[in-house]
Each structure stands twice: as structure tokens, then as C-alpha cells.
Amino acid sequence: MTTKQHISKNILVNLTGPYTVNCTSKIIELLTSHSLNIKDMGQAVIHKSVNFSFLINVSSEFEMAMMLKDLVFGSAQLGLQVRFNVINEEQDLNHLEDESDNQFILTLLSKSLASKDLGPVVQALKEQGLEVMRINRLSEKPILNTSASNDRLCIEFILEGKPKNLTDFRSNILEMLRYLDIDIAFQQSTPFRRNRRLVCFDMDSTLIEGEVIDELAKKAGVGEQVAIITKQAMQGEIDFNQSFERRVKLLKGLPESCLKSIADNLKLTEGAEKLVKTITALGYKTAILSGGFTYFGRIIQDRLGIDYMYANELDIKEGKVT
């Protein structure tokens, strides 16, 4: 008479290969035909290629043998390769410990992601001791037909680890954005991040192309002087308040009509209208928080349907900037 030896083993199963209709449901059907506990599972499909993983706990040698046999035959029929790895309790506990308070999200946005742009980002993660645990595509599926529109890619990296220095890492990312053709957002993964309902935007060089104060300076004939002050502020030689006061002083006497001329020619950043329209439809509130001027902020607020707008008020008397 055969006895079933009772055990407790955690087994990580990984299946890879061509994605076919109902292949996931067929694999799950194989699992549900056996007595086991599913502790974790995940799946990714990229261009008709599937990677399906699950972590299970089995309580008998007999059940484990039968389950592995069925998976080997079942995956072969689906054209999938299967791998098994027994995870001991110590490894399992270490995995759980690593996840607590040490998860981060890095979101990368680009019109077309070149390998030269991705390399420095991955290197920066490596230097900080952050491991990429999962990669998700947030944008639409890529269109392989070169004649079709396919000009954006948004990828989310799920990261784990204890960063060596978050301040240095964020500074490194900002420096990258000066020469890489991508946008990057880096956040800690918390319930607060997932439940935000307000999206705030800068205005200049964000919702609109260019800097309004530079255009005002050109109209006032002090474009070069303002550019020098801006550069000093960007290099940390003077703080924002000082640079702002000095630049605005140079605008004294500028006719109010120049403001209207600039406002009439403000160009929205590509995708701004679609983005605001989409997040508004999803129930988010939106706001402009700008170091620029309310004169222009109100115009952009109306054009995009922004809920709130906060900026600096230009003092205009007798038709001229004071």
C-alpha cells in the first residue's frame, strides 16, 4: 500500500514560450486539478510571447510529483518551456522582508526609446542598489507598421532595495534629463501614491513650450540680461526669489499690450490637452503651480480646463508693468 508523505515545499514554476488563445486558463486548470496553495503569481505577454510564473506550496510528495508531471506534459502541448525551483523558508522570508517599505516606481516616457537613453538609467539604479523586479508597459501597444503613428512609449519599472542616497539619485536623474531624450518620474510605492486624486503642473516649459519671462524680456529689450540671471539661478549661484526679483525689475515699463501679444502666441506642449482631458475624465482635479505669472496662467487654465491656478501677479499700472 502506497503512503503519501506529508511535506511543506514552496515551488517556483516558470513557463515561457509562444502565447496562444486560452493558454493561461489551461495552465490554471492544471493547477486547480491538484491540492495545493498558490502563494504568488504573475504573467507578462510581449508580442505574442508569454512569461507565466507562480509560487505554490504543496503538502505531499505524491501531490508534488503528480502536479509536476501534469505541468510538464501540459506545457509541452502548449509549446511552452517549464522550469521548477524549490524555495526554502529562509529565502521566502528574505523576499518578504525586502518588499517592506523598499519598493519604488520609476516611470520612463519617451517618443522612441533608444538603448543609449535606457543605459544610463539602468546604471544609476545599479549604483543605488535597486533591483528591477517587474517592468510594465503603460502606453498603447506598439504599432509595427512603420507608416502608422507610433510616437510614444511609457514604461514602469517596479524596483526593490534600499537606495544608498536618494538625494544623489534624484539629482543624477535631473542631470540625465539634460541630455537624454526621455522624461523620468521616481516615487516610493505607497498607498498614498496609488490613491492620489490631484495632479499639479508647472506651466513654463511643461504645459507650454518655452519660458514666458524670457519672451517678456525680449520684448523689453533685456533678453540677454535676463538669460544671464536665469543661468546663475540654474547653477545655484543665487536662489529663485533673488533671480525672480532681479528679472522682473528689468521688465519695468513694458507695455501691457506686449503681454497680450505673447499670450496670443503661447504654444501648448504636445500631448498637454490630451493628458489633462484624460485625467479629468478619470475624476482627478488639476492645478497649475507656477513661478510664472497669473496673466498667462489664467489663459492656459481656460484653454485646458484646469481646476486651480496659482502663480505670481504682475503689477500693471497705467498700461505698463511696474
Steps between C-alpha positions, in 0.01 A plus 500: 500500500641844396512769768499874430788663683398838643739787426485876454689623196488830318557458127556780251375402152588702191352442153616680185420474131247606236173644628194319369130547563396374843852378589481675838163348586628155400801533731275615785268205436799269546578666834142484627484127433751451785487573872743787554518862618588782260715758683587730210455521124568732209489512121641719225423485127726682255430466128336156522766367738391409855686472828282348771626437855338377819618408849314206652510302822444123494444277803586153369771339286232315302302817420821681402603221263157486335481876463849524345420216260179665383674836457781349293257325262252788496761766426651283224161482329482880512854540366623646829824435683468439873750539785465412870689636799444401864502808730596438862334687787801723562500622140125559519530709818787703355287573195216630717739708710648662189154614386406687817547877460761445230297512181533782250348588165700650215292614203671571170332690214644545152390548143735223395719327756859464383734258673744787564231671712411189699859407585579793736170450686568132566857582606372759750262241648785251530723752678224562756448129564148498353385181326244496218230254608242563231456709184157613378408685181250778578459639149304350211624187326782580254404521134750310287379652173754781445246708307269514803524745788706352783673790667486429873603238749441501875660230715472443874779331694408341834814520715608350830791577729642753743641796302841617617413870461162607359603868479801415280286265292235764431772753413651246264164453327456877456846522346415215261193686374729774368644271233269198472191512278270367775296606802536318834290488817622325816274431799480275801224241464251577777119494538513881484654485153227269375212710635594852394220701345670834426751557219708821510692642205767759455414729210813628322684232301243248628144580390635758255813503291763752609523747788263796512745721690756453222244617243411800716869585534547494124207739457655729764839488329671329798507144372873443551500646853211278607666195343816562708297520823309185409827315443633615840185369666522165317860461617403572861692829520187689606168370634169510314356801687807712429511403135126558463511851650799599291343378178161662563667834584645500152147485355399835647324719244405213267165587330206279598430444130820292481352256750200441277723451197700232681185336642347474153803303382540260792552150368372207705739212550422198285258269682402751770139531386453123473663438839287753689184385324573136585581546870201733541275230354649257754384727782825675588517867596772702326703805596767730362770591755728741322787736574372691197213746477124478553440706184614205291399231750132595474515470121653152517254406776207590274648330193559172680214501749730498806320518837745716698778742412758665726777729372648849546302815428661755270443855625368706209424872533394738227547228240858418596682241713638662818 
